Amino acid sequence: MSKQNKIPSFLVMLLCLTVSALVGCGVTALPLPAQTAVAPVYDAFLATKTFTPTSTPTFTPTSTLTPTPMPTNTPTPTNTSTATPTFTPRPTATRTSTPIAGWKKFETANIALWLPESFIGGDISKDLDIIVKNLRALGPDFERTARAIEQNPDAFILFALDSKPGNTGFISNLNVVRERTLSMITMDMYLQAATKQLPSAYQVVERQSLILNQYSMGRLVLEATLQGRRVKQLFYIVKDDSTFWSVVYSTSFDEFDTRLPIFEQSIRTFVIKTSADKVN
């Protein structure tokens, strides 16, 4: 099979993980692909369009006006020389997640966001054992989800689920993953490839580009029906140089409209603290 016909493997794994949690009540989740690569590079992207980064504008101070010479019969006051003001660049403020009452902060070395207090989870690289333990404590239906995270810790940056399921019994959850590519791959190229190559069970019902919290983002809403159960997912994709961050909120179809304001409030707290290119 050619690379053009393969869905990005991190997305396959992400769908498997989130759906496994959502349909944990006796519904079979999508199979995990064998030998999944975390960050594949797609030649088809590179042949389409070249991304040229915009150069950073340079601040040029306004020139100081030369004072008009004073008449000779006017006494010259002492200390007439005035130092030319020197422009000192102000350091760029570090973006920080805004606290929300009744919510708690989830963060890694690179990113941070807030979720309601009922969510449990955390940084996979630091809290893997705790996250897996909490998942298994939910019952045998979540063993597959726990095992997926346990066996592929490098594929997932942040994972959290709502410990208070809705009336449908589905477990709403959040995943943050990243994929390193080349900086010439644009957001449009990335979204186009992902939406065209989703599994047939998934339907894209919304796709848009937006600016949120000073980040340029792609937004996708996906629906799927799996063994008679309908699920719905909200994707936010953020490009940071050669890294694409995917922040994915998943819940049941029936709960989506109720939870959507919470998801949208959560993404407004999302910040990239340190470029992923600078942290292994």
Summary of the structure (lengths in Angstrom):
residues: 280
radius of gyration: 24.8
end to end distance: 30.8
largest distance: 99.5
contacts: 762
relative contact order: 0.19
helix: 28%
strand: 27%
